[in-house]
Amino acid sequence: MTLADLRKLAIRKQLKIHFRLANGMECVVNEHGVAQVPEWRGIPDFNLEEELASAAEFLLEPAGATDPKHPVKPRTVARGELAALTTVGAAAAGAEHEEE
């Protein structure tokens, strides 16, 4: 699973995907596919691809407005489950292009 896979999933499912970096900060891939480290100031001394490779847990948060009567809560997923979501999403996107 790469950062590009997370970006595609975040865009396709309109999610914010959070994961912790080794330095304790958090990376958020937003619904536009942009990876951000909100607490970071200056030039990064880390590589997000490498940090993603070592991340074991992710928080999936709906990005869009949810129904106030039935709010969708953020959920925590393990690396394996998120990897499965990215491969299923990629397979579905590939099938859509084959049909056109």
N, C-alpha and C positions, 0 to 999 in steps of 0.2 A: 504494500500500500504506500503510495507516494503522496506528496503534498498536492500534486495535480489531481489525484483521485479524490482527495478530500474537498478540494475546491469545486470539482464537478458535482459531487454529492451535495454540497452546501447550496449550490446554485439550483440544482434540479429539485431538491426537496425543500428549499427555502428555510435552511437551518443555520444556526450559529453553532459551530463545533469548537469546543474548548478542550485544550490539553495542557498539562503542566510541562514546563521546561526543567532541565536539570538544575538551573540556578534558582528555582522556586517561583519564577514568573509564569504567567499564563499566556498562551497563544490562542487567539480566536480567529477562526476562518469564518468570515461573515457570509450572509446570503448573496453577496455579490462576488464571492470567491476571493476576497482579499484577506490575506493572512496578516494579522496585526498582533503586536505585543504592546498593549497599552501602557505598561509601566516603564518601557524602555526609553531611554533618552540617549542620543548619541549614536555612534557607529556600533552595530552589534558585533560581539565577539563570539558568536555562535552561528551554526548553520541550522535553519529550520528543518531541512530534510533529515539531518542527523538527529535532531531533537525528536522529531516525529517517530523515527525508527526506534527510539528508546521509550516512547510513551506507551503505557499499558492501559490507561483508562481515559475515557473521553466523555464529555458532557454534551448531549445533543439538546439544543434549545430552539423551539420554533421562533422564527424571525418575524413572521407576519403577525398581524392583529388576530387574536383568537377570540372565540365567542366568550363573552364575559360570564355566561351561565355555565359554560363547560370549558374552562381553561385547560390547555394542554400543558402539563408540567414538564420541565426539563427532565431528561432521564440519563442515567449514567450507563455506559456500555463498555464492555471489555474490547480489547484490540481485535480479537477474533471476530466478534459480532460486527464491528465497524468494517473490518476488511470484507466480510460477507456482503454487507450493504453496498460497498463500493463496487464489488464484482457483479452483483445482481443489477445495480444501476447501469453499469457499463454494458452488460449484456442486453438490457432492455433498450438502451440508446442505440446499440448496434443493430438490433432487430428493426427499430423504427426506420433507420437509414436504408436497410435492405428492402423494405416494403415500398419505398418511394420510387 
